[in-house]
Amino acid sequence: MQDGRGSRTLDRVARGEGLREAGMRRAQILIQGIVQGVGFRPFVYGLAKRWGLKGWVLN
């Protein structure tokens, strides 16, 4: 994926470029363990929304 300036947008995002100018910080959070039942993802989504966090998740 490229932006209009020809740079690789996804590479820039992965490196966290532009975050400081936008008043944002980058963090990687790893949660490990056995999840029993359902509701973990909605619970974390609610926390992130309450704290104003933005991002993505992988299984």
Backbone as CSV, one residue per row, in Angstrom:
resi,resn,N_x,N_y,N_z,CA_x,CA_y,CA_z,C_x,C_y,C_z
1,MET,0.851,-1.165,0.000,0.000,0.000,0.000,0.895,1.226,0.000
2,GLN,0.535,2.206,-0.794,1.333,3.417,-0.866,0.445,4.631,-0.702
3,ASP,1.013,5.691,-0.117,0.273,6.940,-0.062,0.628,7.763,-1.294
4,GLY,0.097,8.952,-1.416,0.304,9.770,-2.601,1.736,10.204,-2.820
5,ARG,2.573,10.103,-1.830,3.972,10.510,-1.973,4.858,9.357,-2.393
6,GLY,4.281,8.193,-2.584,5.065,7.055,-3.055,5.763,6.277,-1.959
7,SER,5.617,6.685,-0.701,6.259,5.928,0.377,5.373,4.756,0.761
8,ARG,5.945,3.785,1.394,5.174,2.598,1.787,4.469,2.888,3.109
9,THR,3.184,3.151,3.022,2.404,3.561,4.186,2.451,2.533,5.304
10,LEU,2.264,1.266,4.992,2.261,0.255,6.048,3.610,0.158,6.740
11,ASP,4.695,0.303,5.999,6.020,0.293,6.616,6.167,1.458,7.581
12,ARG,5.675,2.619,7.198,5.756,3.799,8.060,4.943,3.588,9.333
13,VAL,3.765,3.016,9.190,2.927,2.759,10.362,3.608,1.756,11.284
14,ALA,4.179,0.699,10.720,4.845,-0.325,11.524,6.007,0.261,12.316
15,ARG,6.680,1.250,11.748,7.801,1.888,12.453,7.323,2.974,13.412
16,GLY,6.037,3.312,13.364,5.503,4.333,14.256,5.750,5.745,13.778
17,GLU,6.101,5.925,12.515,6.380,7.262,11.993,5.107,8.099,11.978
18,GLY,5.233,9.347,12.334,4.104,10.262,12.321,3.264,10.235,13.585
19,LEU,3.509,9.296,14.472,2.697,9.206,15.680,2.936,10.380,16.615
20,ARG,4.180,10.767,16.779,4.498,11.866,17.690,3.827,13.152,17.229
21,GLU,3.860,13.404,15.906,3.244,14.606,15.372,1.738,14.599,15.605
22,ALA,1.150,13.423,15.644,-0.292,13.292,15.861,-0.638,13.230,17.347
23,GLY,0.354,13.376,18.223,0.112,13.306,19.660,-0.164,11.891,20.145
24,MET,0.374,10.911,19.426,0.135,9.514,19.772,1.443,8.832,20.132
25,ARG,1.334,7.723,20.846,2.485,6.880,21.146,2.189,5.474,20.677
26,ARG,3.236,4.723,20.426,3.102,3.346,19.967,3.465,2.400,21.100
27,ALA,2.691,1.334,21.245,2.973,0.318,22.254,2.584,-1.041,21.696
28,GLN,3.336,-2.040,22.079,2.982,-3.414,21.736,2.648,-4.118,23.038
29,ILE,1.459,-4.676,23.102,0.995,-5.353,24.306,0.727,-6.803,23.953
30,LEU,1.336,-7.704,24.683,1.172,-9.131,24.446,0.477,-9.745,25.651
31,ILE,-0.660,-10.363,25.402,-1.404,-11.046,26.457,-1.409,-12.523,26.111
32,GLN,-0.904,-13.343,27.024,-0.839,-14.777,26.786,-1.597,-15.516,27.873
33,GLY,-2.056,-16.688,27.522,-2.730,-17.521,28.502,-3.894,-18.251,27.872
34,ILE,-4.602,-18.953,28.696,-5.766,-19.702,28.243,-7.004,-18.873,28.551
35,VAL,-7.773,-18.605,27.528,-9.011,-17.850,27.697,-10.147,-18.852,27.794
36,GLN,-10.852,-18.805,28.890,-11.967,-19.737,29.089,-13.278,-18.993,28.886
37,GLY,-14.146,-19.585,28.128,-15.436,-18.960,27.876,-15.328,-17.871,26.824
38,VAL,-16.343,-17.058,26.762,-16.378,-15.976,25.782,-16.395,-14.651,26.520
39,GLY,-16.120,-13.604,25.797,-16.220,-12.277,26.385,-14.916,-11.542,26.565
40,PHE,-13.773,-12.210,26.345,-12.494,-11.527,26.549,-12.323,-10.375,25.568
41,ARG,-12.574,-10.643,24.285,-12.386,-9.602,23.270,-13.331,-8.420,23.508
42,PRO,-14.636,-8.634,23.755,-15.504,-7.488,24.048,-15.078,-6.726,25.309
43,PHE,-14.577,-7.441,26.310,-14.103,-6.790,27.530,-12.924,-5.863,27.232
44,VAL,-11.957,-6.366,26.470,-10.780,-5.562,26.126,-11.176,-4.403,25.216
45,TYR,-12.094,-4.649,24.294,-12.585,-3.579,23.422,-13.187,-2.449,24.258
46,GLY,-13.989,-2.814,25.256,-14.594,-1.804,26.122,-13.553,-0.998,26.885
47,LEU,-12.518,-1.671,27.385,-11.436,-0.956,28.074,-10.722,0.004,27.130
48,ALA,-10.397,-0.481,25.937,-9.689,0.360,24.969,-10.525,1.578,24.598
49,LYS,-11.797,1.377,24.386,-12.676,2.494,24.028,-12.753,3.506,25.168
50,ARG,-12.873,3.015,26.393,-12.951,3.900,27.555,-11.675,4.723,27.714
51,TRP,-10.528,4.125,27.439,-9.244,4.807,27.589,-8.822,5.568,26.340
52,GLY,-9.623,5.520,25.275,-9.303,6.255,24.049,-8.182,5.627,23.243
53,LEU,-8.011,4.313,23.359,-6.951,3.627,22.623,-7.436,3.245,21.234
54,LYS,-6.520,3.213,20.296,-6.830,2.797,18.935,-5.788,1.784,18.508
55,GLY,-6.159,0.863,17.623,-5.191,-0.117,17.161,-5.861,-1.312,16.536
56,TRP,-5.158,-2.425,16.541,-5.648,-3.656,15.937,-5.153,-4.827,16.758
57,VAL,-5.703,-5.994,16.476,-5.384,-7.181,17.263,-5.216,-8.379,16.340
58,LEU,-4.377,-9.295,16.755,-4.200,-10.567,16.057,-4.447,-11.698,17.040
59,ASN,-4.923,-12.827,16.537,-5.049,-14.027,17.371,-3.740,-14.776,17.361
